[in-house]
Structures are given as structure tokens and as C-alpha cells.
Amino acid sequence: MNVDCILTFESYKEALRLDKNATLGSQIAQFVVTKAAPVLAFACILILVFAHNLLVPFSPGALMVLLSVGYCLSLPFIERSKARQQFASIFPRENTERNIKARIDAEGIEIQTPCSSLGMYKWESISEIMQNESVILFYVGKSRFLFFPLSAFTPAQCTELNDLVARHVVKR
């Protein structure tokens, strides 16, 4: 089957989100960075505002707390910026072409992106597959994956893909 699709930053973020959810440790780290640290930082700000009588406004301890709080509040933005930089390294600004072409058959996945040459990944080299409602990831290494938005596949292609995966990808 031949697949032509346009990779977007949104599908890349979804692939990263699915990849980060692959292990319990990464789920916990993602939760801490995007949810817990900013909430705790906001709670610290509230405590500082209501307890301002107890602290000298510019004491070294208060300054360290404020710097730590500021850093924790910026963590989600840092994470988003890192993802944007990774996407930009895959698709540099001077190359606005984001179409990928892939052929998926009994031998494996042959893929060509605008920024790289043709690559062939045999089914034996694919160690794991993860999928959600938006993207599918084919792991070709411990932390390296190919991803495709599921919107690029027709229902018949999805069925064919599931059959190929069931025949060729061995659970390790």
C-alpha cells in the first residue's frame, strides 16, 4: 500500500505524547513537568502572597523560592519549545515541504521524507508498534520511531496495515 501524507506539528506532538506514555516512568515525568510542578509553583506564590508579613521581601531565601517557582511555572513552555525545536530540525524552515511518501508491504516500510533519502525498514527491525486515535508509531530502535497520522490511511488501508502488523511484528 502507498501512503502519502503531510506531517504537521500537531501530529508530531501527538506522536511524542504517545511515545512519552510508553513507560510508567515517562508518564510520571510528563505529569510532574506539565501538571504537578506548575501547580505547586502556583501554590507557593499564593503562600508567599498571603504570608508576606513573615518574609523579608528581598531576603535570599525568598528570592530563591521565587526563582524556583518561576522555573516550575515555565516547565510546560520549555517542553513545548523543545518539541518545536525537534520538529524544526526534522523539517528546517528553508524546506517547507512536509509531505512524506511511504510504501508499506510484506517486506517492511519504505519511507521518503523531503529532508532525507529513501529509507527501508524491514519488519524484523520494527520492535514495537503503538497506536492511539490520531497516530501510529513504528519503533525502529529503543527510542527511535517512524510515525504516521492515521488520517493518512483509508479504512481499507487500516485493515491491510493491521493484517501486515499481525503477520510480521513479533512481540518481544
Stockholm file with secondary structure:
# STOCKHOLM 1.0

chainA/1-172         MNVDCILTFESYKEALRLDKNATLGSQIAQFVVTKAAPVLAFACILILVFAHNLLVPFSPGALMVLLSVGYCLSLPFIERSKARQQFASIFPRENTERNIKARIDAEGIEIQTPCSSLGMYKWESISEIMQNESVILFYVGKSRFLFFPLSAFTPAQCTELNDLVARHVVKR
#=GR chainA/1-172 SS CEEEEECCHHHHHHHHHHHHTTSHHHHHHHHIIIIIHHHHHHHHHHHHHHTTTTSCTTCHHHHHHHHHHHHHHHHHHHHHHHHHHHHHHHSCTTCCCCEEEEEECSSEEEEECTTSCCEEEEGGGCCEEEECSSEEEEESSSSCEEEEEGGGSCHHHHHHHHHHHHHHCCCC
#=GC SS_cons         CEEEEECCHHHHHHHHHHHHTTSHHHHHHHHIIIIIHHHHHHHHHHHHHHTTTTSCTTCHHHHHHHHHHHHHHHHHHHHHHHHHHHHHHHSCTTCCCCEEEEEECSSEEEEECTTSCCEEEEGGGCCEEEECSSEEEEESSSSCEEEEEGGGSCHHHHHHHHHHHHHHCCCC
//
